[in-house]
Amino acid sequence: MSEPQLDFEALLREHQSMVFSIALRVTGDWAAAEEVAQDVFVELHRRLDGIESREHARAWLRKVATHRAIDAARRSARLPKTDVEAIDLPGKARDGDALLARHLERLVAQLPEAMRAAIVLRYQEDLTPAEIAEALEMPVATVKSNLQRGLQLLRRETERTLGPQHGRT
Amino acid sequence: MEELERDLQAALRRRPAPTGFAQRVLARIEAAPAPSAKPWWRSRGLLRPNWRWAAAAALVISLAAGSALEYQRQERARGERASQQVILALEITGSALRAVRSQIARTARAQGGER
């Protein structure tokens, strides 16, 4: 059942972190991520009449943010900058964990776009492969393959750079 | 779940949006030209899929009914034209028969007088 009227500002406040984080991880560039995230919310504002519920809004934002970010990453035709390095990690993280997290974030930013998007939606947004397939408009089998290959690449690179104890299974 | 996957979850935690992000989005929306007022049929949701199907169905039914009525009208006109032609043909035949009959009568009278 559709809700009578969705509050755009409430949706903006609730989902700005999700949209910005997807854009940041997929583009690998802070400025591009902000631009993509702004575009996504401006687009949502234009299409608000067609959004039926808060759940629909969340799924719509996730999908459009991912696609716009992939497009931006392809347009820029550059290896993603690791602006992510400049971002402070949560203060409670131990040094080793912080180092590993930063390293993983950098490696994810270097994966091919579709694989990167699948990894971000799986581990940042905690989506199932079926939900990722819907968001990326690709077969579930392709998503599973991208996730598997992505994990293999990350494990191999982590072991190579940080030692075998970090490529743990 | 593998340890690497848990590490990934920790590494890929959501980041807060940049400071002032929401204000910048709202300012962009504010600065954008106001969309033109929607016509009444849009504002009442008449372009929703259900309404679109209903309108398409109504259009198809109207066209079919209109075609059937037009076909009937043309058939009726054709029938009327045909019956008028038959009446005309009968009238022509009748007058021709009357002419022949009076010619025969005249000839018979003439022959009777000669005898």
Chai-1 contact restraints between the chains, C-beta under 6 A:
chainA,res_idxA,chainB,res_idxB,connection_type,confidence,min_distance_angstrom,max_distance_angstrom,comment,restraint_id
A,L12,B,A22,contact,1.0,0.0,6.0,A-B,restraint_1
A,Q16,B,A17,contact,1.0,0.0,6.0,A-B,restraint_2
A,Q16,B,F21,contact,1.0,0.0,6.0,A-B,restraint_3
A,Q16,B,A22,contact,1.0,0.0,6.0,A-B,restraint_4
A,S17,B,R14,contact,1.0,0.0,6.0,A-B,restraint_5
A,S17,B,P16,contact,1.0,0.0,6.0,A-B,restraint_6
A,S17,B,A17,contact,1.0,0.0,6.0,A-B,restraint_7
A,F20,B,A17,contact,1.0,0.0,6.0,A-B,restraint_8
A,S21,B,R14,contact,1.0,0.0,6.0,A-B,restraint_9
A,S21,B,R15,contact,1.0,0.0,6.0,A-B,restraint_10
A,E34,B,P18,contact,1.0,0.0,6.0,A-B,restraint_11
A,Q38,B,V25,contact,1.0,0.0,6.0,A-B,restraint_12
A,F41,B,V25,contact,1.0,0.0,6.0,A-B,restraint_13
A,V42,B,R28,contact,1.0,0.0,6.0,A-B,restraint_14
A,H45,B,I29,contact,1.0,0.0,6.0,A-B,restraint_15
A,L100,B,D7,contact,1.0,0.0,6.0,A-B,restraint_16
A,A101,B,A10,contact,1.0,0.0,6.0,A-B,restraint_17
A,A101,B,A11,contact,1.0,0.0,6.0,A-B,restraint_18
A,L104,B,L8,contact,1.0,0.0,6.0,A-B,restraint_19
A,L104,B,A11,contact,1.0,0.0,6.0,A-B,restraint_20
A,E105,B,A11,contact,1.0,0.0,6.0,A-B,restraint_21
A,Y123,B,L8,contact,1.0,0.0,6.0,A-B,restraint_22
A,Y123,B,Q9,contact,1.0,0.0,6.0,A-B,restraint_23
A,Y123,B,L12,contact,1.0,0.0,6.0,A-B,restraint_24
A,Q124,B,L12,contact,1.0,0.0,6.0,A-B,restraint_25
A,R155,B,L4,contact,1.0,0.0,6.0,A-B,restraint_26
A,R168,B,E3,contact,1.0,0.0,6.0,A-B,restraint_27
A,T169,B,E2,contact,1.0,0.0,6.0,A-B,restraint_28
